[in-house]
Amino acid sequence: MRIGNYNGKNVEAVHIRKDVLDNKGINLEISWFVTLEALEQWNRNDNISNLTESRYFVSDSSTIKKIENFLLILKEFINKFDGYPSSKIKTKHAICVFCFSNGAIEQQINLSDDLTFFYLFVDIIGIRTHILSPNYVIKHELYHGVSRARENEKRLMALMQKYSREEEHILKKHFANIQLGIRELEKYVEKCGANWKSVHDTIKSLQKEDSELHYLCKHEFGNIRLLLNMIGDSILTILAMEIYDDGYIKEAVYGDEHNLRHLARQIRLVSHTRKVIEAMEEQHFWDIKLIFETHKTTLILIELLLFFRYLPIKGGPLLVVGDHFRNGQPNKYYNGSYYMCAKRNNEGYLSEAQESAENSFIEWMLNSYMVCITHKAPTVNEPFKELHQNFSAYEQLGSRLKQKLLAYLGKLDGNIAELRSKKIWF
């Protein structure tokens, strides 16, 4: 049977199972498939000669565990939200596909516009580029359905589509010069000897395919669209708080804490290197000065991109909800251990920014992000306000971030053009 896979292409797949859940009064029929590509990959890994044989995959304990775990979590959502994705809009059909994405996804849900149907894609191997558990990833995807049904996320998605059509992806456009700037910086650092080894290793790691820089520059989203996606992800934490999903909240704040440690290791070396380069720039003139100025600009761009990549978006929402939720229920997380962890994460993020060239902008970026995910207090007339409200704040933050990046990218382009014209860089 031909079926759509995670990137929209029709591929051959084998039907392996069917489940039916009670979605609060209506049946939710779930059909499970495995793509032939995934089946062949799985059989090859298990040294099974018949690469298209499905019975070993179907009966494998890991396959059964993944299916049962997803069904258990989906049942929890149905009970918590009085139907999935909401009490008013209920999904009737789902197609769940085991696929081989080669590291592109771990799990992903695509919902129909009317939310009555969804595709679930589960990678047979999964990716472990983060510390988040499979349960967190499943819940994250399911919360998006709830957010679309109840929290005005559809308007957010429409805004993302607008920027998908209109926004020039500035990082993709300038990626060649960013790469060149980093390569030339690496060459300079390499000449500085053993004392700069840790700096050299960091600069080298930023050129890898799975680096943060590649993620931001090659991501399918443009910059503002990616920012909107991050805001959408943050709102999911508030949904989890309102149903007391302790497991999700714990992973959210500790995920940010893990990312902050990763940011600190890289940004301290980058900022220290930038300061050394700035001192060298001040000591030289003409073409040599231009080279150091270009290195400095490259490093400032790296700083900005790293701080953008590691905004504490998962746990930050704990800090914008008061002592009661929208429905009047007490917020048990307010001033609790997870709240205090989220607070430390934000403070740690700002502390790391102090040594960056754009520390004031980075502080503004975090504060503005927190405004974006803050929802207005409920009133008598609107006791259960939708979470997505501050769309003007979303666009203001995105616009200013884009302007800041363009300023440095323009400077980098100009410097590289001059260095090339003088046959200094090639």
Rosetta blueprint (number, residue, H / E / L):
1 M L
2 R E
3 I E
4 G E
5 N L
6 Y L
7 N L
8 G L
9 K L
10 N E
11 V E
12 E E
13 A E
14 V E
15 H E
16 I E
17 R E
18 K E
19 D E
20 V E
21 L E
22 D E
23 N L
24 K L
25 G L
26 I L
27 N E
28 L E
29 E E
30 I E
31 S E
32 W E
33 F E
34 V E
35 T E
36 L H
37 E H
38 A H
39 L H
40 E H
41 Q H
42 W H
43 N H
44 R H
45 N H
46 D L
47 N L
48 I L
49 S L
50 N L
51 L L
52 T L
53 E L
54 S L
55 R H
56 Y H
57 F H
58 V H
59 S H
60 D L
61 S H
62 S H
63 T H
64 I H
65 K H
66 K H
67 I H
68 E H
69 N H
70 F H
71 L H
72 L H
73 I H
74 L H
75 K H
76 E H
77 F H
78 I H
79 N H
80 K H
81 F L
82 D L
83 G L
84 Y L
85 P E
86 S L
87 S L
88 K L
89 I L
90 K E
91 T L
92 K L
93 H E
94 A E
95 I E
96 C E
97 V E
98 F E
99 C E
100 F L
101 S L
102 N L
103 G L
104 A L
105 I L
106 E L
107 Q E
108 Q E
109 I E
110 N E
111 L E
112 S L
113 D L
114 D L
115 L L
116 T L
117 F E
118 F E
119 Y E
120 L E
121 F E
122 V E
123 D E
124 I L
125 I L
126 G L
127 I L
128 R L
129 T L
130 H L
131 I L
132 L L
133 S L
134 P H
135 N H
136 Y H
137 V H
138 I H
139 K H
140 H H
141 E H
142 L H
143 Y H
144 H H
145 G H
146 V H
147 S H
148 R H
149 A H
150 R H
151 E L
152 N L
153 E H
154 K H
155 R H
156 L H
157 M H
158 A H
159 L H
160 M H
161 Q H
162 K H
163 Y H
164 S H
165 R H
166 E H
167 E L
168 E L
169 H L
170 I H
171 L H
172 K H
173 K H
174 H H
175 F H
176 A H
177 N H
178 I H
179 Q H
180 L H
181 G H
182 I H
183 R H
184 E H
185 L H
186 E H
187 K H
188 Y H
189 V H
190 E H
191 K H
192 C L
193 G L
194 A H
195 N H
196 W H
197 K H
198 S H
199 V H
200 H H
201 D H
202 T H
203 I H
204 K H
205 S H
206 L L
207 Q L
208 K L
209 E L
210 D L
211 S L
212 E H
213 L H
214 H H
215 Y H
216 L H
217 C H
218 K H
219 H L
220 E L
221 F L
222 G L
223 N H
224 I H
225 R H
226 L H
227 L H
228 L H
229 N H
230 M H
231 I H
232 G H
233 D H
234 S H
235 I H
236 L H
237 T H
238 I H
239 L H
240 A H
241 M H
242 E H
243 I L
244 Y L
245 D L
246 D H
247 G H
248 Y H
249 I H
250 K H
251 E H
252 A H
253 V H
254 Y H
255 G H
256 D H
257 E H
258 H H
259 N H
260 L H
261 R H
262 H H
263 L H
264 A H
265 R H
266 Q H
267 I H
268 R H
269 L H
270 V H
271 S H
272 H H
273 T H
274 R H
275 K H
276 V H
277 I H
278 E H
279 A H
280 M H
281 E H
282 E H
283 Q H
284 H L
285 F L
286 W H
287 D H
288 I H
289 K H
290 L H
291 I H
292 F H
293 E H
294 T H
295 H H
296 K H
297 T H
298 T H
299 L H
300 I H
301 L H
302 I H
303 E H
304 L H
305 L H
306 L H
307 F H
308 F H
309 R H
310 Y L
311 L L
312 P L
313 I L
314 K L
315 G L
316 G H
317 P H
318 L H
319 L H
320 V L
321 V L
322 G L
323 D L
324 H E
325 F L
326 R L
327 N L
328 G L
329 Q L
330 P E
331 N L
332 K L
333 Y L
334 Y L
335 N L
336 G L
337 S H
338 Y H
339 Y H
340 M H
341 C H
342 A H
343 K H
344 R H
345 N H
346 N H
347 E H
348 G H
349 Y H
350 L H
351 S H
352 E H
353 A H
354 Q L
355 E L
356 S L
357 A L
358 E L
359 N H
360 S H
361 F H
362 I H
363 E H
364 W H
365 M H
366 L H
367 N H
368 S H
369 Y H
370 M H
371 V H
372 C H
373 I L
374 T L
375 H L
376 K L
377 A L
378 P L
379 T L
380 V L
381 N L
382 E L
383 P L
384 F L
385 K L
386 E L
387 L L
388 H L
389 Q L
390 N L
391 F H
392 S H
393 A H
394 Y H
395 E H
396 Q H
397 L H
398 G H
399 S H
400 R H
401 L H
402 K H
403 Q H
404 K H
405 L H
406 L H
407 A H
408 Y H
409 L H
410 G H
411 K H
412 L H
413 D H
414 G H
415 N H
416 I H
417 A H
418 E H
419 L H
420 R H
421 S H
422 K L
423 K L
424 I L
425 W L
426 F L
